Amino acid sequence: MVELGMTIAVNFYANFILIF
């Protein structure tokens, strides 16, 4: 479950950077 959480967090961060 921790890996899934980390993947979601990284995806969210990547999306945030992609928007900018």
Z-matrix of the N, CA and C atoms (Angstrom, degrees):
N
C 1 1.468
C 2 1.530 1 110.08
N 3 1.327 2 115.99 1 -32.87
C 4 1.473 3 118.79 2 -179.12
C 5 1.536 4 109.87 3 -64.76
N 6 1.338 5 115.75 4 -41.01
C 7 1.469 6 118.85 5 -179.64
C 8 1.524 7 110.53 6 -61.59
N 9 1.335 8 116.06 7 -41.78
C 10 1.464 9 119.82 8 179.59
C 11 1.531 10 110.03 9 -61.58
N 12 1.313 11 115.99 10 -43.33
C 13 1.471 12 119.92 11 179.40
C 14 1.527 13 110.63 12 -61.70
N 15 1.330 14 116.71 13 -42.32
C 16 1.459 15 119.99 14 -179.53
C 17 1.525 16 109.93 15 -65.09
N 18 1.335 17 116.65 16 -40.73
C 19 1.470 18 119.90 17 179.73
C 20 1.523 19 110.36 18 -62.00
N 21 1.320 20 116.53 19 -42.85
C 22 1.470 21 120.36 20 179.84
C 23 1.530 22 109.36 21 -64.36
N 24 1.327 23 116.68 22 -42.12
C 25 1.469 24 120.19 23 -179.53
C 26 1.527 25 109.84 24 -62.83
N 27 1.333 26 117.25 25 -44.59
C 28 1.474 27 120.54 26 -179.60
C 29 1.524 28 109.64 27 -64.20
N 30 1.336 29 116.48 28 -41.27
C 31 1.466 30 120.00 29 179.15
C 32 1.523 31 110.16 30 -62.12
N 33 1.319 32 116.65 31 -43.31
C 34 1.466 33 120.80 32 179.89
C 35 1.527 34 110.12 33 -62.23
N 36 1.337 35 116.59 34 -43.92
C 37 1.469 36 121.18 35 179.85
C 38 1.523 37 110.31 36 -64.16
N 39 1.357 38 116.78 37 -41.93
C 40 1.473 39 120.85 38 179.95
C 41 1.529 40 109.15 39 -62.91
N 42 1.323 41 117.26 40 -42.18
C 43 1.472 42 120.64 41 179.10
C 44 1.521 43 109.62 42 -62.64
N 45 1.316 44 117.55 43 -40.67
C 46 1.465 45 121.76 44 -179.19
C 47 1.527 46 109.67 45 -61.51
N 48 1.349 47 116.53 46 -44.09
C 49 1.467 48 120.49 47 180.00
C 50 1.525 49 109.66 48 -68.96
N 51 1.348 50 116.64 49 -37.91
C 52 1.467 51 120.65 50 -178.64
C 53 1.533 52 110.15 51 -62.12
N 54 1.333 53 117.02 52 -38.96
C 55 1.473 54 120.50 53 -179.64
C 56 1.528 55 109.23 54 -61.49
N 57 1.338 56 116.62 55 -42.56
C 58 1.474 57 120.20 56 178.10
C 59 1.504 58 107.39 57 -81.76
